Amino acid sequence: MSPMCMYSAVEGLPNDWHYIHYTSRAIGGVGLIIQEATAVTPEGRISYADLGIWSDAHTEKYKAIVSTIRKYDCVPGIQLAHAGRKASCEVSWNKGWQIPEGPDSWQTVAPSPLPFHERDMIPHELTVAEIKEIVSAFRQAAQRALDAGYQLIEIHAAHGYLINEFYSPLSNQRTDAYGGSFDNRIRFLLEVIDAVNEVWPETLPLFVRISATDWMGTEGWDTEDSVALARILKTKGVDLVDCSTAANTRHATIPVGPDYQVPFADAVRNQAGIMSGAVGLITTAEQAEAILQEQKADLIFMGRALLRDPYFALHAATALGAEVSWHKQYERAKG
């Protein structure tokens, strides 16, 4: 299950909605659940209703969700995130625009003082000291995730959020060690990975989600950059690259359709030699299975399909003729 924001938290804390939402997908046969973007600092939330993991109080709240996911034979993962210049927003069903002032607003931050949208506030350009503080926040969040019992971490480096803002030349105009060259622009991500690895066991998986292209040609980040980054991530102990795309600029032309992001997972897997995950408008069991059998990706991330049907995995097994166990309470409905 791909991480998908629920915008239902208060002060970053999960509640009954999250418990039921994630538990139902575990009962429904999903093999791995990656919890929605979970902010490493309060200012790193996309909205005031995002989940967070910046305090020990959050750790305690997640333990019940994690233990129940594991009880139903599913691996609990968590996506650690910082929204950068795309923070301080309304929830999606209230248009999702940035909130410029008031109790649900806060100053956004970014590598450079460039807003995502012309109506957005000018983000504060992070100093080197502030960058180091956010790196430390990722390390502390990873420790809390481990303490809560999560068995996998995904670092959110996609969709125009803070890490993506650093490595894309469209949003990074710095002239110091964190800007300019490819190596400088990926520096923040690599420092986050190193910090997470200080506390996260080698025996547990570490994923990184990237936007594999800005869909802006050579003007922005592209496939060649993603393959080069993936080769470096492999040396850093990253186990899989989750290949999404876009969302760092409003001006891209994106050819949205079934499997439209699969070529990026294919390139990362077969050119960089690291496992990759495919995501994006993968909606049927047959479609997902074909991607795996054609060796274009090692893992399929399902998103909206699992919002529509919490039991998609069980139905997919039937469609593909695979024998899987149903929980005993549901066995009489099998087939």
C-alpha positions in Angstrom: 0.0 0.0 0.0 1.4 3.3 -1.1 1.6 6.1 1.4 -1.5 8.4 1.0 -2.3 11.3 3.2 -5.5 11.1 5.2 -5.5 14.6 6.6 -7.2 13.4 9.7 -4.7 14.0 12.5 -4.7 16.5 15.3 -1.3 17.9 16.4 0.2 15.1 14.3 -1.4 12.4 16.4 -3.2 9.4 14.9 -6.7 8.4 16.0 -9.4 5.8 15.4 -9.6 6.7 11.7 -6.0 5.8 11.1 -6.3 2.6 13.2 -9.3 1.4 11.2 -7.9 2.6 7.9 -4.6 0.7 8.2 -5.9 -2.3 10.0 -8.6 -3.0 7.3 -6.0 -3.1 4.6 -3.8 -5.5 6.6 -6.8 -7.8 7.1 -7.5 -7.4 3.3 -4.3 -9.1 2.4 -1.8 -6.2 1.7 1.7 -7.4 2.2 3.3 -4.1 3.2 1.6 -0.9 4.3 3.6 2.3 4.1 2.0 4.8 6.4 1.2 8.2 4.9 3.7 11.1 4.9 4.6 11.5 8.5 6.3 14.8 9.3 9.6 14.9 11.2 8.9 18.4 12.5 5.6 20.4 13.0 6.6 22.8 10.2 7.2 19.8 7.9 3.5 18.9 7.7 1.7 19.5 4.4 -1.3 20.5 6.4 -2.4 21.0 10.0 -4.1 17.6 9.8 -1.0 15.6 8.8 0.5 12.9 10.9 3.8 13.6 12.7 6.5 11.8 14.6 8.4 14.7 16.2 7.8 13.7 19.8 7.7 10.6 22.0 3.9 11.1 22.4 3.6 10.3 18.7 5.6 7.1 19.2 3.3 5.8 21.9 0.2 6.5 19.7 1.6 4.5 16.8 2.3 1.4 18.8 -1.3 0.1 18.7 -1.5 0.6 14.9 1.8 -1.1 14.3 1.1 -4.1 16.5 -2.3 -4.7 14.9 -0.9 -4.4 11.4 1.7 -7.0 12.3 -0.9 -9.2 14.0 -2.7 -9.6 10.6 0.5 -10.7 8.8 1.3 -7.4 7.2 4.6 -5.4 7.4 4.2 -2.0 8.9 6.2 0.8 7.2 6.3 4.5 7.6 7.2 7.4 5.3 9.2 10.1 6.9 8.7 13.5 5.3 9.2 17.2 5.3 6.9 19.3 3.0 9.3 22.2 2.6 7.8 25.0 0.6 4.6 23.0 0.1 3.7 23.1 3.8 1.1 25.1 5.7 -1.8 24.1 3.4 -5.5 23.4 3.7 -6.7 19.8 3.6 -7.3 18.4 0.1 -11.1 18.5 0.3 -10.9 22.2 1.1 -9.0 22.9 -2.1 -5.6 22.4 -0.4 -4.3 25.9 -1.0 -1.6 27.3 1.2 -2.8 29.1 4.3 -0.9 32.5 4.4 -1.9 33.4 8.0 -3.8 32.4 11.1 -3.6 29.5 13.6 -3.2 26.8 10.9 -0.4 28.7 9.1 3.3 28.7 9.6 6.4 29.9 7.7 7.5 27.5 5.0 11.1 26.7 4.3 13.0 25.6 1.2 16.5 25.5 -0.4 15.8 28.8 -2.1 13.1 31.5 -1.6 11.0 30.3 -4.6 7.3 29.7 -4.0 5.6 26.7 -5.6 2.6 28.8 -6.7 2.5 32.5 -7.2 -0.2 32.9 -4.5 2.0 31.1 -2.0 4.2 32.8 0.7 7.9 33.2 0.0 9.6 30.3 1.7 12.5 31.0 4.1 15.8 29.9 2.6 17.3 27.4 4.9 20.7 28.2 6.4 23.3 25.4 6.7 22.7 25.2 10.4 19.0 24.8 9.8 19.6 22.1 7.2 21.6 20.2 9.8 18.7 20.5 12.3 16.3 19.0 9.8 18.7 16.2 9.1 18.8 15.5 12.8 15.0 15.6 12.9 15.0 12.7 10.4 17.4 10.7 12.6 15.2 11.3 15.6 12.1 10.3 13.7 13.8 7.1 12.5 14.6 6.2 16.1 11.0 6.8 17.1 9.7 4.7 14.2 12.0 1.9 15.4 10.7 2.3 18.9 7.1 2.2 17.7 7.8 -1.1 16.0 7.8 -0.2 12.3 9.7 -2.6 10.2 10.5 -0.4 7.2 11.2 3.3 6.6 10.6 5.1 3.3 12.3 8.5 3.0 10.0 10.9 1.1 12.2 12.6 -1.5 9.5 13.1 -4.1 6.5 15.2 -5.1 8.0 18.6 -4.7 8.6 18.4 -1.0 11.7 19.5 0.8 14.2 16.8 -0.3 12.9 16.9 -3.9 13.2 20.7 -3.8 16.9 20.3 -3.0 17.8 17.9 -5.8 15.8 19.5 -8.6 17.4 22.4 -10.4 14.0 24.0 -10.8 13.7 24.8 -7.1 17.3 25.0 -6.0 19.2 28.1 -6.8 21.8 27.9 -4.0 25.4 28.6 -4.6 26.8 26.9 -1.5 27.6 23.2 -0.9 23.9 22.3 -1.3 23.3 23.9 -4.7 24.6 24.1 -8.2 26.1 20.7 -9.3 24.3 17.4 -9.2 26.5 16.2 -6.3 25.7 19.3 -4.3 21.9 19.1 -4.9 21.7 15.5 -3.7 23.8 16.3 -0.7 20.8 16.9 1.6 19.2 13.6 0.7 22.4 11.7 1.3 22.9 13.4 4.7 19.3 12.4 5.6 20.0 8.8 4.6 23.3 8.7 6.6 21.5 10.1 9.7 18.7 7.6 9.4 21.2 4.8 9.0 22.8 5.8 12.3 19.8 4.4 14.2 17.9 2.2 11.7 19.1 -1.5 11.7 20.8 -2.9 8.6 18.5 -5.9 8.9 15.4 -3.7 8.2 14.6 -2.3 4.8 15.1 1.3 3.8 13.3 2.7 0.8 13.5 6.1 -0.8 10.7 7.6 -2.9 11.8 9.9 -5.7 10.2 12.0 -8.4 12.1 10.3 -11.2 11.4 13.2 -13.6 10.1 16.8 -13.4 8.6 16.2 -16.9 10.4 19.3 -17.9 13.1 17.8 -20.2 16.7 18.8 -19.6 15.5 22.0 -17.8 14.7 19.9 -14.7 15.5 16.5 -13.1 15.2 13.6 -15.5 15.6 9.8 -15.9 19.3 10.1 -16.4 19.6 11.9 -13.1 17.4 9.3 -11.3 19.6 6.4 -12.5 22.7 8.2 -11.4 21.2 8.9 -8.0 19.9 5.3 -7.7 23.5 4.0 -8.2 24.6 6.2 -5.3 21.7 5.2 -3.1 22.6 1.6 -3.6 26.0 2.3 -2.0 24.3 4.0 0.9 22.3 0.9 2.0 19.1 1.9 0.4 17.2 -1.3 -0.5 14.6 0.0 -3.0 13.8 3.2 -5.0 10.1 3.9 -5.1 9.7 5.6 -8.5 7.0 8.3 -8.7 7.3 11.5 -10.7 6.5 15.2 -10.9 4.8 17.7 -8.5 7.8 20.1 -8.1 6.5 22.5 -10.8 3.0 23.5 -11.9 4.1 23.9 -15.5 4.9 20.3 -16.6 3.0 18.4 -19.2 2.5 14.9 -17.8 1.3 12.1 -20.1 -0.9 10.5 -17.4 -2.3 7.1 -18.2 -1.9 3.4 -17.2 1.7 2.5 -16.4 2.9 6.0 -17.2 5.5 5.9 -14.5 6.6 2.3 -15.0 9.4 3.2 -17.4 11.2 5.0 -14.6 11.1 2.0 -12.3 12.3 -0.1 -15.2 15.3 2.3 -15.9 16.3 2.5 -12.2 16.0 -1.3 -11.7 17.8 -2.4 -14.9 20.3 0.4 -15.3 21.3 1.2 -11.7 21.1 -2.4 -10.4 18.9 -1.6 -7.4 15.4 -2.8 -6.7 12.6 -0.5 -7.7 9.0 0.0 -7.1 6.3 0.9 -9.6 3.4 3.2 -8.8 0.8 5.2 -10.6 -2.5 4.2 -12.2 -1.8 0.5 -11.7 -5.4 -0.7 -11.1 -5.7 -4.4 -11.9 -4.1 -7.6 -10.8 -3.1 -8.5 -14.3 -1.5 -5.2 -15.0 0.5 -5.4 -11.8 1.6 -9.0 -12.4 2.7 -8.1 -15.9 5.1 -5.4 -14.6 6.7 -7.9 -12.3 6.9 -10.7 -14.8 8.5 -8.4 -17.4 11.1 -7.4 -14.7 10.3 -3.7 -15.0 10.0 -3.4 -11.2 10.4 -5.6 -8.1 7.4 -4.3 -6.1 4.1 -2.8 -7.0 2.7 0.1 -4.9 -1.1 0.4 -5.0 -2.7 3.6 -4.0 -6.2 4.7 -4.9 -7.1 1.1 -5.9 -6.8 0.3 -2.2 -8.9 3.2 -1.2 -11.6 1.9 -3.4 -11.2 -1.7 -2.2 -9.4 -2.6 1.0 -9.6 -6.2 0.0 -8.0 -5.7 -3.4 -5.1 -8.1 -2.6 -7.5 -11.0 -1.8 -9.5 -10.4 -5.0 -6.2 -10.1 -7.0 -5.1 -13.5 -5.8 -8.4 -15.0 -7.0 -8.0 -13.3 -10.4 -4.5 -14.6 -10.8 -5.3 -18.1 -9.6 -3.1 -17.9 -6.5 -3.9 -19.7 -3.3 -3.7 -17.3 -0.3 -5.1 -17.6 3.2 -8.1 -15.5 4.2 -8.5 -14.7 7.9 -10.8 -17.3 9.4 -13.6 -14.8 10.1 -13.9 -14.3 6.3 -13.1 -17.7 5.0 -16.8 -18.6 4.3 -16.8 -15.8 1.7 -13.7 -17.0 -0.1 -14.2 -17.7 -3.8 
